[in-house]
Amino acid sequence: MAKTGAFERDTDYVDDRIVRAVSDEVGGEVEDPNTQWPVEPGRYRLVAAAACPWANRTTIVRRLLGLEDAISLAFAGPTHDWRSWQFDLDPGGVDPVLKIERLRDAFLARFPDYPKGITVPAVVDIPSGHLVTNDFPQITIDFSTQWTDHHRAGAPELYPDHLRDEIDEVSDLIYHDVNNGVYRTGFSSSQDAYEEAYRVLFARLDWLEERLTARRFLVGETITEADVRLFTTLIRFDAVYHGHFKCNRNKLSEMPALWGYVRDLYQTPGFGDTVHFGQVKEHYYVVHTSINPTQVVPAGPDLSGLLTAHGREELGGRPFGDGTPPPPARSEEDHSASVALGR
């Protein structure tokens, strides 16, 4: 937290990468050979939490690309203490593959004196039990570009070469003003910092409302990485950010283009089935005791409107381009029923 009361996110992540060939593919020679890890199906476990928007990006991309057999998935529960995310959803509170109780165990296995926050998503090397990376922006890009030999037939191109510059540009604006913008608003500790973050957030939402009025997706005619990154914040907006983070100029459901856009994506296989509203609300309202000291979790809002017709098909575009939708989610990973009661 800055002296002005503005929220400042720590973005110093473990930025190792998993690449097709451990060489200088990511640019130049490296002193530590572990900064590049080889693509190897079955070797790595993605640790996510359904509550977390940053982790939700990885579960969506994994689904869309069909990497379920190549990269296994562990779910941490929605709440945690200072010791980090815990596997309290699993029998005995232990992840059945990694055999650990908390994500911090994988961080400390590699860095015994790790001084920073323990964050999801994280990729863990199963044989050693060591953290590989928690660099969430790069994880999804590498799923798209480095794991191509293991994509399902019909997997979409989420990061196509000819659109990468525009995807990166739009994603950067969304990150600073929306993805992180809701946190800058909610965690501000001074009135001036709050009002500035609030202004920036809604200015960008107004820009997105205009951009998405005449186009179905953010960049190009298909779903891309940019849409994934925006969706995970928008889908949580009315449920937590509007009230809990004081982002209350209006609800997302009061912005026609953005509300249609988020319904379109929510109803697209690979998006809505990764969102667990009960865990989302429990995480924010229980963990953030400085904002919600009573830890009371609201019963609302009614989220059934996410299942109503959106009419965005009229704008053209094809969600998966020349590809196909992913098959139904595996039962243990399917959260689609949570929209019924917002739980």
VEXDREN-2710 file (C-alpha; in Angstrom, 1 decimal):
% VEXDREN-2710
k/r/px/py/pz
1/MET/0.0/0.0/0.0
2/ALA/1.4/3.4/-1.0
3/LYS/1.6/6.3/1.4
4/THR/-1.2/7.9/-0.6
5/GLY/-3.5/5.0/0.3
6/ALA/-3.4/3.6/-3.2
7/PHE/-3.2/-0.1/-3.6
8/GLU/0.0/-1.4/-5.2
9/ARG/0.1/-5.0/-6.5
10/ASP/3.3/-7.0/-6.0
11/THR/4.0/-8.4/-9.5
12/ASP/7.4/-10.0/-8.8
13/TYR/6.4/-13.6/-9.7
14/VAL/8.5/-16.7/-10.2
15/ASP/8.7/-16.3/-14.0
16/ASP/10.1/-19.7/-15.1
17/ARG/8.5/-21.0/-18.3
18/ILE/7.6/-24.4/-19.6
19/VAL/8.7/-24.5/-23.3
20/ARG/8.7/-26.9/-26.2
21/ALA/12.5/-27.2/-26.1
22/VAL/14.8/-26.2/-23.3
23/SER/17.1/-24.0/-25.3
24/ASP/17.3/-20.3/-26.0
25/GLU/13.8/-20.3/-27.4
26/VAL/12.7/-17.7/-24.8
27/GLY/15.7/-15.6/-25.7
28/GLY/19.4/-15.8/-24.8
29/GLU/21.3/-18.1/-22.5
30/VAL/20.2/-18.5/-18.9
31/GLU/22.4/-19.2/-15.9
32/ASP/19.9/-21.3/-14.0
33/PRO/18.7/-24.2/-16.3
34/ASN/15.5/-24.4/-14.2
35/THR/14.3/-21.1/-15.6
36/GLN/13.1/-23.1/-18.6
37/TRP/11.3/-26.4/-18.1
38/PRO/10.4/-28.9/-20.9
39/VAL/6.9/-29.5/-22.1
40/GLU/6.0/-33.0/-20.8
41/PRO/2.5/-34.3/-20.5
42/GLY/1.6/-35.6/-17.1
43/ARG/4.6/-33.9/-15.4
44/TYR/3.0/-30.7/-14.1
45/ARG/0.0/-29.9/-11.9
46/LEU/-1.9/-26.6/-12.2
47/VAL/-3.0/-25.3/-8.9
48/ALA/-6.0/-23.0/-9.1
49/ALA/-8.8/-21.8/-7.0
50/ALA/-12.3/-21.3/-8.4
51/ALA/-12.6/-18.2/-6.3
52/CYS/-9.7/-16.4/-8.0
53/PRO/-10.0/-14.4/-11.2
54/TRP/-6.3/-14.7/-12.0
55/ALA/-6.5/-18.5/-11.6
56/ASN/-9.8/-18.7/-13.5
57/ARG/-7.9/-17.5/-16.6
58/THR/-5.8/-20.7/-16.6
59/THR/-8.7/-23.1/-16.1
60/ILE/-10.6/-21.5/-19.0
61/VAL/-7.6/-21.7/-21.4
62/ARG/-6.9/-25.3/-20.3
63/ARG/-10.5/-26.2/-21.1
64/LEU/-10.7/-24.4/-24.4
65/LEU/-7.4/-26.0/-25.6
66/GLY/-8.2/-29.4/-24.3
67/LEU/-5.1/-29.8/-22.0
68/GLU/-6.9/-31.7/-19.3
69/ASP/-5.0/-34.9/-20.0
70/ALA/-1.7/-33.1/-20.4
71/ILE/-1.8/-30.9/-17.3
72/SER/-3.7/-32.1/-14.2
73/LEU/-5.7/-29.7/-12.0
74/ALA/-5.8/-29.2/-8.3
75/PHE/-8.4/-26.9/-6.6
76/ALA/-7.6/-25.0/-3.5
77/GLY/-10.5/-24.1/-1.3
78/PRO/-12.0/-20.5/-1.4
79/THR/-10.6/-19.4/2.0
80/HIS/-7.1/-19.3/3.5
81/ASP/-5.1/-17.8/6.3
82/TRP/-1.6/-16.3/6.3
83/ARG/-0.1/-19.6/5.4
84/SER/-1.6/-19.6/2.0
85/TRP/-4.2/-21.5/-0.1
86/GLN/-5.1/-24.9/1.3
87/PHE/-6.4/-28.1/-0.2
88/ASP/-9.4/-28.3/2.2
89/LEU/-11.7/-29.5/-0.6
90/ASP/-9.8/-32.8/-0.8
91/PRO/-10.2/-35.7/1.5
92/GLY/-8.1/-35.2/4.6
93/GLY/-7.2/-31.7/3.4
94/VAL/-4.3/-33.1/1.2
95/ASP/-3.9/-32.8/-2.5
96/PRO/-4.1/-36.4/-3.8
97/VAL/-1.3/-35.9/-6.3
98/LEU/1.2/-33.5/-4.7
99/LYS/0.5/-34.9/-1.2
100/ILE/0.6/-31.5/0.4
101/GLU/-1.8/-29.5/2.6
102/ARG/-1.0/-26.0/1.4
103/LEU/0.3/-24.5/-1.8
104/ARG/3.1/-22.9/0.3
105/ASP/4.7/-26.3/0.7
106/ALA/5.5/-26.3/-3.1
107/PHE/6.9/-22.8/-2.9
108/LEU/9.1/-23.6/0.1
109/ALA/10.2/-26.9/-1.4
110/ARG/12.0/-24.9/-4.0
111/PHE/12.7/-21.7/-2.2
112/PRO/13.1/-22.5/1.6
113/ASP/13.2/-18.8/2.5
114/TYR/10.5/-17.6/0.0
115/PRO/9.6/-14.2/1.3
116/LYS/6.7/-13.2/-0.9
117/GLY/3.0/-14.0/-1.2
118/ILE/1.8/-17.5/-2.1
119/THR/-0.5/-17.0/-5.1
120/VAL/-2.6/-19.0/-7.5
121/PRO/-2.5/-19.9/-10.2
122/ALA/0.7/-21.9/-9.8
123/VAL/2.3/-24.7/-11.8
124/VAL/4.1/-27.4/-9.8
125/ASP/6.5/-30.1/-11.0
126/ILE/5.0/-33.3/-9.7
127/PRO/8.2/-35.4/-9.5
128/SER/10.1/-32.9/-7.3
129/GLY/7.1/-31.2/-5.7
130/HIS/8.7/-27.8/-6.6
131/LEU/7.0/-24.7/-7.7
132/VAL/7.7/-24.0/-11.4
133/THR/5.9/-20.7/-11.9
134/ASN/3.1/-18.5/-10.6
135/ASP/3.5/-15.9/-13.4
136/PHE/-0.2/-15.9/-14.3
137/PRO/0.0/-13.8/-17.5
138/GLN/2.6/-16.0/-19.0
139/ILE/1.0/-19.3/-18.0
140/THR/-1.9/-18.9/-20.4
141/ILE/0.2/-17.6/-23.2
142/ASP/2.5/-20.6/-22.9
143/PHE/-0.6/-23.0/-22.8
144/SER/-1.4/-21.5/-26.2
145/THR/2.0/-21.3/-27.8
146/GLN/4.2/-24.0/-26.1
147/TRP/1.7/-26.9/-25.6
148/THR/0.4/-27.0/-29.2
149/ASP/1.4/-30.6/-29.7
150/HIS/-1.1/-31.5/-26.9
151/HIS/-4.0/-29.3/-27.9
152/ARG/-7.3/-31.1/-28.7
153/ALA/-8.4/-31.4/-32.3
154/GLY/-10.4/-28.3/-33.0
155/ALA/-8.7/-26.2/-30.3
156/PRO/-9.2/-22.5/-31.0
157/GLU/-6.3/-20.1/-31.7
158/LEU/-6.4/-17.8/-28.6
159/TYR/-3.2/-16.0/-29.4
160/PRO/-2.9/-15.9/-33.2
161/ASP/0.3/-14.4/-34.6
162/HIS/-1.4/-11.7/-36.7
163/LEU/-3.4/-10.3/-33.7
164/ARG/-0.8/-10.6/-31.0
165/ASP/0.2/-6.9/-30.9
166/GLU/-3.5/-5.8/-30.6
167/ILE/-4.2/-8.5/-28.0
168/ASP/-1.3/-7.4/-26.0
169/GLU/-2.3/-3.8/-26.2
170/VAL/-5.9/-4.3/-25.2
171/SER/-4.9/-6.8/-22.5
172/ASP/-2.5/-4.3/-21.0
173/LEU/-5.3/-1.6/-20.8
174/ILE/-7.7/-4.1/-19.3
175/TYR/-5.1/-5.3/-16.7
176/HIS/-4.3/-1.9/-15.4
177/ASP/-7.7/-0.3/-15.4
178/VAL/-10.1/-3.3/-14.9
179/ASN/-8.5/-6.5/-13.7
180/ASN/-6.4/-4.7/-11.2
181/GLY/-8.6/-1.6/-11.2
182/VAL/-11.3/-3.3/-9.1
183/TYR/-8.6/-4.1/-6.5
184/ARG/-7.2/-0.6/-6.6
185/THR/-10.7/0.6/-5.9
186/GLY/-11.6/-1.9/-3.2
187/PHE/-8.3/-1.8/-1.3
188/SER/-7.8/2.0/-1.4
189/SER/-7.2/3.3/2.1
190/SER/-7.8/7.0/1.4
191/GLN/-10.7/8.8/-0.2
192/ASP/-8.6/10.4/-2.9
193/ALA/-7.0/7.1/-3.9
194/TYR/-10.4/5.4/-4.0
195/GLU/-12.0/8.1/-6.1
196/GLU/-9.1/8.1/-8.6
197/ALA/-9.2/4.3/-8.9
198/TYR/-13.0/4.4/-9.3
199/ARG/-12.7/7.1/-12.0
200/VAL/-10.2/5.1/-14.0
201/LEU/-12.1/1.8/-13.7
202/PHE/-15.4/3.2/-14.9
203/ALA/-13.7/5.2/-17.7
204/ARG/-12.3/2.0/-19.0
205/LEU/-15.6/0.2/-18.6
206/ASP/-17.3/2.9/-20.6
207/TRP/-14.6/2.5/-23.3
208/LEU/-15.2/-1.2/-23.4
209/GLU/-19.0/-0.7/-23.6
210/GLU/-18.4/1.4/-26.7
211/ARG/-16.0/-1.0/-28.2
212/LEU/-18.2/-4.0/-27.7
213/THR/-21.4/-2.3/-28.9
214/ALA/-20.5/-3.0/-32.5
215/ARG/-18.2/-6.0/-32.2
216/ARG/-18.8/-9.4/-30.6
217/PHE/-15.3/-10.0/-29.3
218/LEU/-12.5/-7.7/-28.2
219/VAL/-10.0/-8.4/-30.9
220/GLY/-10.8/-9.9/-34.3
221/GLU/-13.7/-12.2/-35.1
222/THR/-13.1/-15.0/-32.5
223/ILE/-12.4/-15.5/-28.8
224/THR/-8.8/-14.6/-27.9
225/GLU/-6.7/-14.4/-24.8
226/ALA/-8.0/-10.8/-24.4
227/ASP/-11.5/-12.0/-23.9
228/VAL/-10.5/-14.6/-21.3
229/ARG/-8.7/-11.9/-19.3
230/LEU/-11.6/-9.5/-19.3
231/PHE/-14.2/-12.2/-18.7
232/THR/-12.9/-13.3/-15.3
233/THR/-13.2/-9.8/-13.9
234/LEU/-16.6/-9.0/-15.4
235/ILE/-18.2/-12.3/-14.3
236/ARG/-17.4/-11.4/-10.7
237/PHE/-18.4/-7.7/-11.0
238/ASP/-22.0/-7.8/-9.8
239/ALA/-21.4/-10.6/-7.3
240/VAL/-18.5/-9.1/-5.4
241/TYR/-16.9/-6.0/-6.9
242/HIS/-20.0/-3.8/-7.1
243/GLY/-20.6/-4.0/-3.3
244/HIS/-17.6/-5.5/-1.6
245/PHE/-15.1/-3.3/-3.5
246/LYS/-17.4/-0.2/-3.7
247/CYS/-17.4/-0.3/-7.5
248/ASN/-20.9/0.9/-7.4
249/ARG/-21.5/3.6/-10.1
250/ASN/-23.7/0.9/-11.7
251/LYS/-23.9/-2.8/-12.0
252/LEU/-22.6/-4.6/-15.1
253/SER/-26.1/-5.7/-15.8
254/GLU/-26.9/-2.0/-16.4
255/MET/-24.4/-1.7/-19.2
256/PRO/-26.1/-3.3/-22.3
257/ALA/-23.1/-4.2/-24.4
258/LEU/-20.9/-5.5/-21.5
259/TRP/-23.9/-7.4/-20.0
260/GLY/-24.6/-9.1/-23.4
261/TYR/-20.9/-9.8/-23.8
262/VAL/-20.4/-11.5/-20.5
263/ARG/-23.6/-13.5/-21.0
264/ASP/-22.4/-14.6/-24.4
265/LEU/-19.1/-15.8/-23.0
266/TYR/-20.7/-17.3/-19.9
267/GLN/-22.9/-19.5/-22.1
268/THR/-19.9/-20.6/-24.2
269/PRO/-18.5/-24.0/-23.3
270/GLY/-15.3/-23.6/-21.3
271/PHE/-16.2/-20.3/-19.7
272/GLY/-19.3/-20.6/-17.5
273/ASP/-18.6/-24.1/-16.4
274/THR/-15.3/-22.9/-14.7
275/VAL/-17.1/-20.3/-12.5
276/HIS/-18.2/-21.2/-9.0
277/PHE/-20.1/-18.3/-7.6
278/GLY/-20.4/-19.7/-4.1
279/GLN/-16.6/-20.0/-3.8
280/VAL/-16.1/-16.6/-5.4
281/LYS/-18.3/-14.8/-2.8
282/GLU/-17.0/-16.9/0.1
283/HIS/-13.4/-16.0/-0.7
284/TYR/-13.9/-12.2/-1.0
285/TYR/-16.3/-11.7/1.9
286/VAL/-14.5/-14.1/4.3
287/VAL/-10.8/-13.5/3.6
288/HIS/-10.9/-9.7/3.3
289/THR/-11.6/-9.0/6.9
290/SER/-10.2/-5.5/6.6
291/ILE/-13.1/-4.7/4.3
292/ASN/-15.8/-7.1/5.7
293/PRO/-14.9/-7.8/9.4
294/THR/-18.1/-9.6/10.1
295/GLN/-17.3/-12.2/7.3
296/VAL/-21.0/-12.3/6.5
297/VAL/-21.5/-13.6/2.9
298/PRO/-24.4/-12.0/1.0
299/ALA/-27.1/-14.2/-0.3
300/GLY/-27.5/-12.3/-3.5
301/PRO/-27.4/-11.2/-6.2
302/ASP/-29.7/-13.2/-8.4
303/LEU/-27.4/-14.4/-11.2
304/SER/-30.0/-16.3/-13.3
305/GLY/-29.9/-13.5/-15.9
306/LEU/-26.6/-14.9/-17.1
307/LEU/-28.5/-17.7/-18.7
308/THR/-30.9/-15.4/-20.7
309/ALA/-30.6/-14.8/-24.5
310/HIS/-27.9/-12.3/-25.3
311/GLY/-28.4/-11.7/-29.1
312/ARG/-24.7/-11.1/-29.7
313/GLU/-24.7/-13.6/-32.7
314/GLU/-26.1/-10.7/-34.7
315/LEU/-22.8/-9.0/-34.5
316/GLY/-21.2/-11.8/-36.4
317/GLY/-18.0/-13.6/-35.5
318/ARG/-17.4/-17.2/-34.7
319/PRO/-16.4/-18.0/-31.1
320/PHE/-14.0/-20.8/-32.0
321/GLY/-13.1/-19.7/-35.5
322/ASP/-12.3/-22.8/-37.6
323/GLY/-12.2/-24.8/-34.4
324/THR/-14.9/-26.4/-32.3
325/PRO/-16.3/-26.0/-28.7
326/PRO/-14.6/-28.2/-26.1
327/PRO/-16.4/-31.3/-24.9
328/PRO/-18.4/-31.1/-21.6
329/ALA/-16.3/-30.4/-18.5
330/ARG/-15.3/-33.3/-16.4
331/SER/-17.7/-33.7/-13.5
332/GLU/-15.1/-32.9/-10.8
333/GLU/-14.3/-29.6/-12.7
334/ASP/-17.8/-28.5/-13.7
335/HIS/-19.1/-25.5/-11.7
336/SER/-21.9/-24.5/-14.0
337/ALA/-24.7/-25.4/-11.5
338/SER/-23.4/-22.6/-9.2
339/VAL/-25.3/-19.9/-11.1
340/ALA/-28.7/-21.3/-10.0
341/LEU/-28.6/-19.7/-6.6
342/GLY/-25.4/-17.8/-6.9
343/ARG/-23.7/-20.6/-4.8
END
